[in-house]
């Protein structure tokens, strides 16, 4: 598909009118050696910040890759503690993280009783099973 130069010029003109002339200027046309030096210096400064940041999780080598220690230790619980059902369903992950039960148990036991559930309430037959 061949582009019509008049159409391109019309689009550029409209963009320039709405957002200003600098929006249609090729960035390479205003780039010079001083800007290149400034840019390289900024990249170096950011790299130094990343290296010296103590809040970053330590890296661990695993199979030839450096990974954050947080990623390696992250475990996901796949078994519902209420009904002991094992699930790969992503929606169960949501309920497991929020309510510590699967979607089915949420519908049966938690829905409408969120405050009671959060305070530790469980149905009597589940409480008796855990004793």
N, C-alpha and C positions, 0 to 999 in steps of 0.2 A: 504494500500500500504506500503510494507516494504522497508525502505531506506537501500541502500547498504552503509556500512561504508567506503568502498573504494572510492565511489563517493563523500561522504561527506569530506573525507580526501583530495581528489583531489581539491575540491572547496576551502577548507580552505587554502591549499598550494598555489593555484593561487591568492587568496585574499592577503595572507601574502606576496607573491612575489611582487605584484603590489602596495600594500598600507603600508606594514611594518608588523612586527611581533605583534605589540600592537593591531592591528585590529582584531585579532582572539583570543585574551586572554579574558577569562571570567572576567568581571569586579569584580565579587565577590571575585576572588582569590587575588586581590590586595587591597581589602577593609579591613581596620583595625579600631580599636577603635578611633584613632586620626582623621582619615578621617571622621568618623561618627560624632565626636564632631565638626569638622570644618564645615561639611555640615549643622548640626543643627544650628550652629551660623550664617551661611549665610542665612538660611531660616528665622531666627529671625530678622536679619538686613533688609531683603527685606520686611518683614511684617511691621516693624517700618517705612520704607520709604513709604509704601502704606498708612499707617494710617496718617502720617504727611504731605502727599502731598496736598497742598492747591488748586491745580489746578483741582482736582477731583470734579466731580459734586456731590452735596449732595444727599444722599439716602433718599428715601421716602418709607414708608411701604404701600403696597397695597395688600390686600387679604392675609396677612401673609408673604409676600415676600418683601425684600428690593430691590428696583429698583432705577436706576439712574433717577434723576429728568428730565434729557434730554429726556429719553425714554417716559416718561409720557406726556410731553408737546408736543411731536412731532405729528404734524397733517399733513395729506396728503390731498391735494385739489383734489377732484374727478370731479369737474365740469369745463369744458373749459370756460374761460371768453370770448372767441371769439364767439363760436357757442352755448354756454350754454348747451352742451351735457354732460350727466353724464356717466362716464366710469369706469369699473374695469380693463381694459386692462393695463398690465404692460408697454407696449411700450408707452402708453399715459403718464405714469409717467415720462418717460425719457424726452419727449417733454415738459411736463408741467414744469419740473424743469429747463430745459434749455431755452425754448422759451415762456413759459407761454401760451401754447395752446396745443390742442390735436394733434395727429398724422395727422388726416385728415386736420385740419387747417394748420399744418406745410406744408403739400404737396401743398395745395391750395394757401397759402398766403406767407409763409416764404421761402421755398426752392428757392435758387437763389437770395434771397433778405435779407440774414441774417444781413448784416450791417445796412440796412435801417430799418429792424424790430427792431434791438437792439437800434436804435436811436429814436424809438417811432412811426415810420410810421405804419399806418394801412390802409387797403383799404377804399376808400371814403365812401362806404355805411356802413361800420362798424363805422367809425368816426362819421357819422351823426346819427347813432342809439344811440351812447353813449351820445350825446348832449341833 
